[in-house]
Amino acid sequence: MLEVIDAQRRYRGGRGTGPVSLTVSAGEVLGVVGPNGAGKTTLFDALCGVGDLHAGIVRLDGRELGRRLPAELCGFLPEQSRLFPQLTALQACRFEAAMRRLEMEEDALGEHLTRFGCAGFRDTEVRRLSQGMTRRLGIACAFLGAPRVVVLDEPLNGLDVEGVLLFRRVLADYLDGGGMALMSSHILSVLDEVCERVILLKDGLVAATVDVPAGGAERAYLEVFGR
Ligand SMILES: Nc1ncnc2c1ncn2[C@@H]1O[C@H](COP(=O)(O)OP(=O)(O)OP(=O)(O)O)[C@@H](O)[C@H]1O
């Protein structure tokens, strides 16, 4: 289980996120929803070590990890691609593996790219990829090595229909293997499909935690934020 306790990152002027507490069980996707500026990206970035949490504790499977998820345990798909434009898809994947201290042979990296629908452009530089291809590659990098946790900020942005179907499949396989995911989306029906629980962020704080089968993310969103 992932436990985040009183995580906080506030910028000068008070904007940002926290204190926020949340849990994610093995095999679960916890959805994170909120209007623009609610603090989702700040929270995800800080949990994954892009900018520090100013306060809070992260615990994984009972082990205290300090204020961030270490790279070897966590795959991260940021909202905007941070892949180096001059690397090929395969090189970007190799770079990600090195950053996360994963020992993967070239063949395994190639197979991984194929599984994530990136085989057709494995030798193409990132700067020459379409938005959807770049997103697929970002997703492939996040799931590299089947990390204990994946943090996915708007994963469907830019994906075509095939990409969405592929994403659903790989996410389901990952969860079947006991993985856990934190995922934001502005498309509430997507969260209804894959999440058992959703947290609603408002001004950086958790305004509500919703069991999805009890009514869905959309109804909860309307109750908290109105129309
Ligand atoms: N580097 C920064 N310096 C100061 N304020 C910031 C900085 N980054 C974000 N903020 C502010 O912190 C708040 C949370 O921003 P954040 O990007 O985390 O929201 P978000 O929920 O991800 O929004 P969106 O849905 O638009 O991506 C906003 O008010 C934003 O203006």
The ligand as a Tripos MOL2 file, in Angstrom:
@<TRIPOS>MOLECULE
LIG
   31    33     1     0     0
SMALL
NO_CHARGES

@<TRIPOS>ATOM
      1 N1          6.1720   27.3300  -10.0700 N.pl3     1 LIG1
      2 C1          5.0880   27.9110   -9.5260 C.ar      1 LIG1
      3 N2          5.1970   29.0500   -8.8160 N.ar      1 LIG1
      4 C2          4.1110   29.6180   -8.2430 C.ar      1 LIG1
      5 N3          2.8610   29.1130   -8.3120 N.ar      1 LIG1
      6 C3          2.7040   27.9870   -9.0150 C.ar      1 LIG1
      7 C4          3.7950   27.3160   -9.6580 C.ar      1 LIG1
      8 N4          3.3270   26.2000  -10.2740 N.ar      1 LIG1
      9 C5          2.0100   26.1830  -10.0280 C.ar      1 LIG1
     10 N5          1.6320   27.2360   -9.2840 N.ar      1 LIG1
     11 C6          0.2800   27.5330   -8.7850 C.3       1 LIG1
     12 O1         -0.0940   26.4750   -7.8950 O.3       1 LIG1
     13 C7         -1.4680   26.1300   -8.1010 C.3       1 LIG1
     14 C8         -1.5570   24.6550   -8.4610 C.3       1 LIG1
     15 O2         -1.0260   24.4620   -9.7800 O.3       1 LIG1
     16 P1         -0.9790   23.0070  -10.4590 P.3       1 LIG1
     17 O3         -0.2410   23.1480  -11.7450 O.co2     1 LIG1
     18 O4         -0.4560   22.0400   -9.4810 O.co2     1 LIG1
     19 O5         -2.5210   22.7240  -10.7080 O.3       1 LIG1
     20 P2         -3.2180   21.5680  -11.5610 P.3       1 LIG1
     21 O6         -4.3310   21.0520  -10.7210 O.co2     1 LIG1
     22 O7         -2.2380   20.5850  -12.0330 O.co2     1 LIG1
     23 O8         -3.7930   22.4110  -12.7790 O.3       1 LIG1
     24 P3         -4.1110   21.9520  -14.3190 P.3       1 LIG1
     25 O9         -5.3490   21.1230  -14.2580 O.co2     1 LIG1
     26 O10        -4.3390   23.2700  -14.9870 O.co2     1 LIG1
     27 O11        -2.9200   21.2110  -14.8540 O.co2     1 LIG1
     28 C9         -2.0100   27.0750   -9.1740 C.3       1 LIG1
     29 O12        -2.6450   28.1540   -8.5250 O.3       1 LIG1
     30 C10        -0.7530   27.5370   -9.9110 C.3       1 LIG1
     31 O13        -0.9330   28.8480  -10.4190 O.3       1 LIG1
@<TRIPOS>BOND
     1     1     2 1
     2     2     3 ar
     3     2     7 ar
     4     3     4 ar
     5     4     5 ar
     6     5     6 ar
     7     6     7 ar
     8     6    10 ar
     9     7     8 ar
    10     8     9 ar
    11     9    10 ar
    12    10    11 1
    13    11    12 1
    14    11    30 1
    15    12    13 1
    16    13    14 1
    17    13    28 1
    18    14    15 1
    19    15    16 1
    20    16    17 2
    21    16    18 1
    22    16    19 1
    23    19    20 1
    24    20    21 2
    25    20    22 1
    26    20    23 1
    27    23    24 1
    28    24    25 2
    29    24    26 1
    30    24    27 1
    31    28    29 1
    32    28    30 1
    33    30    31 1
@<TRIPOS>SUBSTRUCTURE
     1 LIG1         1 GROUP 0 **** ****
